[in-house]
Amino acid sequence: MRFKVIKSLIVISVIGLIFSSCQDTSKIKDTDTAGTDTVISISSLRQQIQNNPSNTSLLEQRAKLYIDSGVPDMAVKDMKLALTIDSTNVNYWLELSEYYLMLGKSGKSKDALEKCLIYQPDNTEALIKLAEIYLYVKEYNKSMEYLVKAQKVDLNLSHIYFVKSIIYLETKDTTKAIENLNIAAQKDPNSYEAYFNLGRVYFAKGDSLAIDYFNNALRINPTSLEAYYNIAMFWQLNGKPLKAIEEYNQLLSNVDSEYYIAYYNIGYIYLEMLKDYQRAVKNFTITLNLKNNYYQAYYNRGYAYELLNQFELAEQDYKQALNILPNYSLAVNGLNRLDKKRK
């Protein structure tokens, strides 16, 4: 079962559609997204299709290469052409629906899925994708209707319960959301989305069970920045600064050594929670080396300098914050404090 496009788009209480830029085929050879092998393959397939225009598998292959090359509009054209030759092929309708989603055309994606169901009414992939599209436009009853149909076909599909959980989250029924996320995890112990969203639900409750679920998510995806970040932020918000720093450092070591927000948050912890102003300065400086227009980091480093009685450095940072965001009230107040301290 595919679930390639929409599954990755659902995050707790939020569903987005991928809007890919459209390109003319004449640009494929000039774009960085299409390597030499891909260009050669597309060119080769073009010739094969000209020699055998009724071969739908060649059209499908070329459509997938167009997707790899970042031109979903051309993939749509190939799949539509394939379907004029073989309109009963449900996989082609499913692929067409995915490609429409990549173009942000959810209505056309829905139409393709409905066509798929004409030829195969019990196709669970089409049923669940339709449920997700209706969820995206907040037609919850219609979404649930398709999920129930899918459930009648196969009770063991984890993704049914995951989508149900998002409906319940968006309609503020946290109890049923948790129930369905747990079922999703039971049906598929490798469901990253189920564990991550269980973590988010318990995070919102301030319940340390969130940590267990985020760690399960990391078991499945050891390089999940969002799981590491949420663990660190949970400890930060719940008065465990050293644990928070440890998790931010894990994120930096295992996922992204240049994730400036982690350095910023470590700096904030040292500044506000641990009162270690030298280490705060160090981490805000790393932050600014990675993102030099981060006015909050300039302000916080300035404040750390102020608390270290290094007023000239504090003044420089407050002024730099104001250069980036004029009338930034915290920086203005910081300069006023320095004036009073100097008198």
Backbone torsions as a table, in degrees:
resi	resn	phi	psi	omega
1	MET	NA	138.7	-168.3
2	ARG	-80.5	-73.3	-176.6
3	PHE	49.1	35.3	-174.2
4	LYS	-72.3	-45.3	-171.5
5	VAL	-84.8	-59.6	-170.0
6	ILE	-72.0	-34.9	-177.1
7	LYS	-55.7	-39.4	-178.2
8	SER	-77.3	-9.8	-175.6
9	LEU	-92.9	-16.6	-176.5
10	ILE	-86.7	120.5	172.9
11	VAL	-123.2	164.7	-174.4
12	ILE	-51.1	119.6	177.5
13	SER	63.2	7.5	-177.5
14	VAL	-138.2	130.9	172.5
15	ILE	-127.3	132.3	178.4
16	GLY	-124.6	159.9	174.9
17	LEU	-110.0	142.6	179.2
18	ILE	-77.5	123.1	177.3
19	PHE	-106.8	98.2	-178.7
20	SER	-89.7	143.8	178.7
21	SER	-71.9	142.5	-179.5
22	CYS	-93.2	143.4	179.0
23	GLN	-132.8	149.6	172.5
24	ASP	-75.9	147.4	-177.8
25	THR	-61.9	-24.4	-179.7
26	SER	-65.3	-16.9	-177.9
27	LYS	-92.1	-7.6	-173.3
28	ILE	-58.8	-42.8	-176.6
29	LYS	-69.0	-17.9	-176.8
30	ASP	-97.8	-5.5	-175.1
31	THR	-94.7	152.0	179.0
32	ASP	-72.9	-21.5	-175.2
33	THR	-71.9	-21.3	-178.0
34	ALA	-106.7	112.1	179.2
35	GLY	-75.9	171.8	-178.0
36	THR	-58.8	-42.5	-179.1
37	ASP	-60.6	-40.3	-179.5
38	THR	-66.0	-44.2	179.8
39	VAL	-59.9	-44.4	179.4
40	ILE	-61.9	-41.7	-178.5
41	SER	-64.8	-43.8	178.8
42	ILE	-62.9	-43.6	179.1
43	SER	-62.8	-42.7	179.5
44	SER	-64.0	-43.4	179.8
45	LEU	-65.8	-35.2	178.6
46	ARG	-58.4	-43.4	179.5
47	GLN	-67.3	-42.1	179.9
48	GLN	-63.5	-38.8	179.9
49	ILE	-67.4	-38.3	176.9
50	GLN	-61.6	-37.2	-179.9
51	ASN	-77.5	-25.0	-177.5
52	ASN	-141.0	71.3	-171.5
53	PRO	-65.4	-14.9	-179.6
54	SER	-95.9	5.2	-179.5
55	ASN	-84.7	98.3	-175.3
56	THR	-69.6	-27.5	-180.0
57	SER	-65.8	-31.5	176.0
58	LEU	-67.7	-39.6	177.3
59	LEU	-64.1	-40.9	178.5
60	GLU	-63.4	-43.5	178.5
61	GLN	-60.1	-44.1	-178.8
62	ARG	-67.4	-36.8	177.6
63	ALA	-58.9	-43.3	-180.0
64	LYS	-65.7	-35.2	176.8
65	LEU	-68.5	-35.8	175.5
66	TYR	-62.9	-38.6	176.8
67	ILE	-62.1	-46.7	178.6
68	ASP	-60.5	-28.8	-178.4
69	SER	-89.2	-1.4	177.2
70	GLY	81.3	27.4	177.7
71	VAL	-127.5	71.3	-176.5
72	PRO	-63.5	-23.9	178.8
73	ASP	-63.2	-36.4	177.7
74	MET	-74.0	-32.9	175.6
75	ALA	-62.3	-40.9	177.5
76	VAL	-59.2	-44.7	-179.2
77	LYS	-60.3	-42.5	-179.7
78	ASP	-66.2	-41.2	-179.4
79	MET	-69.7	-34.7	176.1
80	LYS	-64.5	-39.7	178.0
81	LEU	-65.5	-41.7	177.9
82	ALA	-60.3	-37.7	-177.6
83	LEU	-75.0	-22.9	173.0
84	THR	-69.1	-25.1	179.0
85	ILE	-88.1	-40.5	-177.9
86	ASP	-137.0	84.1	-174.9
87	SER	-75.8	-10.5	-177.6
88	THR	-94.2	0.4	-177.5
89	ASN	-78.9	105.1	-173.9
90	VAL	-67.3	-31.1	178.7
91	ASN	-64.6	-34.8	177.9
92	TYR	-66.6	-39.0	177.5
93	TRP	-65.0	-38.6	178.3
94	LEU	-65.0	-42.9	179.0
95	GLU	-65.3	-41.8	178.4
96	LEU	-60.1	-40.4	179.6
97	SER	-63.3	-39.3	178.2
98	GLU	-63.3	-43.9	-176.7
99	TYR	-67.5	-36.1	175.0
100	TYR	-62.6	-39.2	178.0
101	LEU	-62.0	-38.0	178.7
102	MET	-63.0	-25.5	177.0
103	LEU	-91.0	1.2	-179.4
104	GLY	77.0	18.8	-177.6
105	LYS	-102.8	75.7	-175.3
106	SER	-66.8	-31.2	179.0
107	GLY	-64.9	-44.9	178.3
108	LYS	-68.2	-34.0	175.9
109	SER	-62.2	-43.3	178.5
110	LYS	-60.4	-43.7	179.6
111	ASP	-60.1	-40.8	-179.9
112	ALA	-65.1	-40.0	179.1
113	LEU	-66.3	-38.7	178.4
114	GLU	-65.3	-36.5	175.4
115	LYS	-63.1	-41.7	177.8
116	CYS	-56.2	-43.0	-177.2
117	LEU	-70.5	-22.7	174.9
118	ILE	-62.2	-40.7	-177.3
119	TYR	-87.9	-23.1	179.1
120	GLN	-147.7	84.4	-174.1
121	PRO	-60.6	-22.1	-177.2
122	ASP	-102.5	21.5	179.3
123	ASN	-73.9	106.1	-174.0
124	THR	-66.9	-31.0	179.3
125	GLU	-64.1	-44.3	178.4
126	ALA	-65.9	-41.3	-179.8
127	LEU	-61.6	-44.7	-177.8
128	ILE	-70.3	-38.4	178.3
129	LYS	-65.4	-37.8	175.1
130	LEU	-63.4	-39.6	176.9
131	ALA	-60.1	-40.2	-179.2
132	GLU	-68.4	-38.4	178.3
133	ILE	-64.9	-43.5	178.1
134	TYR	-66.9	-33.3	174.7
135	LEU	-63.0	-40.6	179.9
136	TYR	-57.9	-38.5	-179.9
137	VAL	-93.9	11.6	174.0
138	LYS	65.0	28.8	171.2
139	GLU	-93.7	79.1	-168.8
140	TYR	-66.7	-38.7	-179.4
141	ASN	-64.5	-42.4	179.3
142	LYS	-65.6	-40.7	177.4
143	SER	-59.9	-47.3	-178.8
144	MET	-64.4	-33.6	179.1
145	GLU	-59.5	-43.8	179.5
146	TYR	-70.7	-34.4	177.9
147	LEU	-66.1	-38.7	177.4
148	VAL	-63.9	-39.7	177.2
149	LYS	-62.4	-43.0	179.0
150	ALA	-64.5	-37.7	-178.8
151	GLN	-65.3	-34.5	178.6
152	LYS	-66.9	-26.9	178.9
153	VAL	-81.4	-43.9	-176.7
154	ASP	-150.0	107.6	-178.5
155	LEU	-71.2	-14.9	-170.1
156	ASN	-98.3	7.5	-179.6
157	LEU	-79.8	111.8	-177.8
158	SER	-56.3	-37.8	-172.7
159	HIS	-67.0	-25.5	176.0
160	ILE	-58.3	-48.0	-175.9
161	TYR	-71.7	-31.8	176.8
162	PHE	-64.1	-46.4	179.6
163	VAL	-65.2	-39.3	175.1
164	LYS	-57.0	-41.4	-178.0
165	SER	-61.8	-35.5	179.6
166	ILE	-69.4	-37.9	175.5
167	ILE	-58.8	-47.0	-178.7
168	TYR	-66.8	-36.0	176.6
169	LEU	-64.1	-42.4	-177.7
170	GLU	-72.6	-22.6	178.0
171	THR	-100.9	14.5	171.6
172	LYS	66.8	27.6	175.2
173	ASP	-105.3	80.6	-174.0
174	THR	-64.5	-35.8	-178.4
175	THR	-60.5	-48.2	179.7
176	LYS	-70.1	-31.3	177.0
177	ALA	-62.4	-47.5	178.8
178	ILE	-62.4	-42.4	179.8
179	GLU	-57.9	-45.9	-177.6
180	ASN	-74.0	-33.5	175.0
181	LEU	-64.7	-38.8	177.3
182	ASN	-66.0	-39.0	176.9
183	ILE	-64.6	-42.2	179.0
184	ALA	-58.7	-42.5	179.8
185	ALA	-68.6	-35.5	177.8
186	GLN	-67.6	-40.8	-179.6
187	LYS	-69.4	-33.5	179.7
188	ASP	-137.8	94.3	-178.3
189	PRO	-62.9	-9.3	177.2
190	ASN	-106.5	24.2	178.4
191	SER	-83.7	97.1	178.4
192	TYR	-57.2	-45.2	-175.9
193	GLU	-60.6	-39.6	-179.0
194	ALA	-64.7	-48.1	-179.0
195	TYR	-67.1	-41.5	-178.7
196	PHE	-63.1	-43.9	-178.1
197	ASN	-72.5	-30.0	170.3
198	LEU	-61.9	-41.0	175.8
199	GLY	-59.0	-42.9	-179.1
200	ARG	-65.6	-38.8	179.6
201	VAL	-63.5	-47.5	-179.4
202	TYR	-71.8	-29.0	172.6
203	PHE	-57.0	-47.8	-179.0
204	ALA	-62.9	-28.0	178.5
205	LYS	-83.1	-10.7	-174.9
206	GLY	73.5	23.0	-176.4
207	ASP	-96.8	129.3	-176.8
208	SER	-68.2	-7.0	170.6
209	LEU	-57.5	-24.6	177.8
210	ALA	-54.1	-39.4	-177.5
211	ILE	-62.1	-43.0	179.6
212	ASP	-60.9	-43.1	-178.4
213	TYR	-69.9	-40.2	176.7
214	PHE	-63.8	-37.0	177.7
215	ASN	-66.7	-34.8	174.1
216	ASN	-65.0	-39.2	176.1
217	ALA	-61.1	-40.2	178.6
218	LEU	-68.5	-30.0	175.3
219	ARG	-60.3	-37.9	-179.0
220	ILE	-80.9	-41.1	179.4
221	ASN	-129.4	89.4	-174.5
222	PRO	-64.8	-11.5	179.5
223	THR	-111.1	27.3	179.2
224	SER	-75.7	107.1	177.9
225	LEU	-61.7	-42.0	-175.3
226	GLU	-66.3	-33.3	178.7
227	ALA	-70.0	-47.2	176.0
228	TYR	-57.8	-45.7	-177.0
229	TYR	-61.5	-43.8	-178.5
230	ASN	-68.1	-34.2	175.1
231	ILE	-63.4	-48.0	-179.6
232	ALA	-60.7	-44.6	-178.4
233	MET	-67.4	-34.3	176.4
234	PHE	-58.8	-49.1	-179.7
235	TRP	-65.9	-36.2	179.0
236	GLN	-62.6	-43.6	-177.2
237	LEU	-77.6	-16.1	-176.4
238	ASN	-113.3	29.2	168.7
239	GLY	72.5	28.7	177.8
240	LYS	-122.2	71.5	-172.2
241	PRO	-62.7	-38.8	-178.1
242	LEU	-68.6	-37.9	175.7
243	LYS	-64.9	-38.4	178.7
244	ALA	-62.7	-46.9	179.3
245	ILE	-60.3	-40.7	179.4
246	GLU	-59.6	-42.7	-179.0
247	GLU	-70.9	-39.2	176.5
248	TYR	-60.8	-39.0	178.3
249	ASN	-67.8	-33.9	174.2
250	GLN	-62.6	-43.2	177.7
251	LEU	-59.0	-46.4	-178.2
252	LEU	-66.2	-35.3	-178.7
253	SER	-77.4	-39.2	-170.1
254	ASN	-100.2	-18.6	-172.5
255	VAL	-123.3	-60.3	-172.8
256	ASP	-149.4	105.6	-176.7
257	SER	-72.2	-8.4	-179.3
258	GLU	-116.1	24.3	179.4
259	TYR	-78.9	96.5	-169.0
260	TYR	-63.6	-29.0	-178.4
261	ILE	-64.8	-34.5	178.0
262	ALA	-63.7	-44.8	177.8
263	TYR	-63.1	-39.9	178.9
264	TYR	-61.4	-45.8	-178.6
265	ASN	-66.7	-36.8	175.3
266	ILE	-62.2	-43.9	177.3
267	GLY	-59.1	-41.7	179.7
268	TYR	-63.3	-41.5	179.1
269	ILE	-61.6	-46.0	178.7
270	TYR	-63.4	-35.8	-178.0
271	LEU	-72.4	-53.0	-169.2
272	GLU	-93.6	-31.6	-172.4
273	MET	-103.1	-39.5	-175.7
274	LEU	-103.3	-10.2	177.9
275	LYS	56.4	32.5	177.1
276	ASP	-102.7	89.0	-168.5
277	TYR	-72.6	-30.7	177.7
278	GLN	-64.2	-45.0	179.2
279	ARG	-69.8	-31.2	174.9
280	ALA	-61.4	-47.4	178.8
281	VAL	-57.4	-45.1	-177.8
282	LYS	-58.6	-46.3	-176.7
283	ASN	-74.1	-34.6	175.3
284	PHE	-67.8	-32.3	177.6
285	THR	-66.6	-42.4	176.0
286	ILE	-61.7	-42.0	177.9
287	THR	-55.8	-47.2	-176.4
288	LEU	-71.7	-26.7	173.8
289	ASN	-67.1	-28.9	179.9
290	LEU	-89.7	-29.7	-179.6
291	LYS	-144.0	95.2	-168.7
292	ASN	-81.1	0.1	175.8
293	ASN	-111.5	22.3	-177.1
294	TYR	-85.6	90.7	-171.6
295	TYR	-65.3	-30.7	177.9
296	GLN	-64.4	-35.4	179.1
297	ALA	-68.9	-37.6	175.4
298	TYR	-62.0	-45.1	-179.8
299	TYR	-61.8	-48.4	-176.3
300	ASN	-66.2	-36.4	175.6
301	ARG	-66.6	-39.7	176.6
302	GLY	-60.2	-40.2	179.6
303	TYR	-66.3	-39.4	176.2
304	ALA	-62.4	-43.4	176.6
305	TYR	-61.2	-39.5	179.3
306	GLU	-61.4	-43.7	179.8
307	LEU	-69.1	-19.9	174.6
308	LEU	-90.2	5.0	-178.7
309	ASN	63.0	26.1	174.7
310	GLN	-100.4	75.9	-167.5
311	PHE	-67.0	-35.5	-178.8
312	GLU	-65.2	-43.3	177.7
313	LEU	-66.1	-38.4	177.4
314	ALA	-61.3	-45.3	179.9
315	GLU	-60.2	-43.5	179.1
316	GLN	-58.9	-42.8	-178.5
317	ASP	-70.8	-39.6	177.2
318	TYR	-61.2	-41.8	-179.4
319	LYS	-67.9	-37.2	178.1
320	GLN	-65.3	-39.2	176.2
321	ALA	-60.1	-39.8	179.7
322	LEU	-71.8	-29.1	174.7
323	ASN	-63.2	-34.8	-179.1
324	ILE	-81.8	-43.0	179.7
325	LEU	-130.1	91.0	179.7
326	PRO	-56.7	143.9	179.7
327	ASN	67.3	19.6	175.7
328	TYR	-64.0	111.5	-166.7
329	SER	-62.7	-38.1	-179.2
330	LEU	-63.6	-40.2	179.4
331	ALA	-69.2	-38.8	176.6
332	VAL	-60.9	-46.0	178.7
333	ASN	-63.5	-35.9	177.8
334	GLY	-62.5	-44.1	177.8
335	LEU	-63.5	-39.2	178.2
336	ASN	-64.2	-39.7	177.5
337	ARG	-62.2	-42.6	180.0
338	LEU	-61.4	-39.9	178.3
339	ASP	-59.7	-42.1	-178.7
340	LYS	-68.7	-39.0	-178.4
341	LYS	-68.3	-28.0	-178.0
342	ARG	-81.3	-15.4	-177.5
343	LYS	-81.3	NA	NA
